Amino acid sequence: MIALRLRIDPLPIVEPLIVRLRDDKNCAPQLEEAVLVSRYEDYREYDFEGFGLTVHVPSSVSLDGDVLMIMPGQKSAHRLIRADSKHNTFLVTEQCDQLCVMCSQPPKKHHTDLFAQFEEAAELAPAGAYIGISGGEPLLHKQRLFAFLLNIKATRPDLRFHVLTNAQHFEPSDMDTLDKIGRDRVLWGIPLYSSRHEIHDEIVGKSNAFETLETNLALLMRAGASVELRTVVMRQNADLLPELADYIATKAPFINVWAIMQLENIGYGRMNWTKIFQDTSVAFQSVKTAINLATAHGLEVTLYNFPLCSVPPDYRQFTSSTISDWKQKYLGFCDGCSSRLTCGGFFEWYNHAEGFHRVGAI
Ligand code: SF4
């Protein structure tokens, strides 16, 4: 697994520090850049404004252009941006007002506001980067998030963001801000699990969540926002996917894409796995019908986190290699599979003993 935390020798700092690493010893470092001085088998030394920064990584790992966040007193740095990856995400809060049965990042009560540091990091991102904003629920800190997006728009208009939100916290008064942030700069990724309010509310653990979501989808439509609806397939909602396809086609035809997703077995997803995992490698019919209905209505549909071989051949065109590179793995039978280059494989923590029954090299 690719490391998102790197061991460092602690620095005598009192505030979080954002720093971009550079390999080119002859470059003229900008403010917030550390330049490589020495490289050894399992650690590197950088010069940062006259001070030494030691990062412990194997020599095979590329760090050139990576952006780190170093917290006071900590012996590891957060690798916020990997310059050679398309899977960079800022976890802006661990607080959430929902309690979803499959949550991969169970919420915590405490919040540390690091928006200023995330802004600094984004400003150091490679040209044209697409950065995920995740939580927790990022819009619990809506004003801070909006300010972050507006500030970055001014300083780095080339960057785009995917913001994962439960859409419970938009208000009519946000219309102007959404307009200023811009339709093309942010894709709002919003989970919707069923067209039946009681099932959606039960899955997300919050009363009236469906009703609020429905209201706010209409608001996002009026704002001209870009929206990705996300539906994790579970035993609780699998049979109702065709009904949900009809609902989306009728009530939210403006969305950019409907992502039908497989479960990630970590956090509450792991805790509840045996009660919620729907083995779509042997029970794909409802997904198939939902795709047929949605595409017939002109919706774009994508299958996220489905191993390619778990999907019937006619529907593999809808799959997308979405598992982030740092938590992606392949199993023994993937060796020699002709589709390995286009398949996203499995989550690092996937347990095949309780997973897909019908998968194998194709
Ligand atoms: S065998 Fe492995 S690489 Fe091939 S399609 Fe299945 S999961 Fe993907």
Residues whose N, C-alpha, C, O or C-beta is under 5 A from the ligand:
A	BS01	SF4	P307 L308 C309 F333 C334 C337 S339 R340 C343 G345 G360 A361 I362
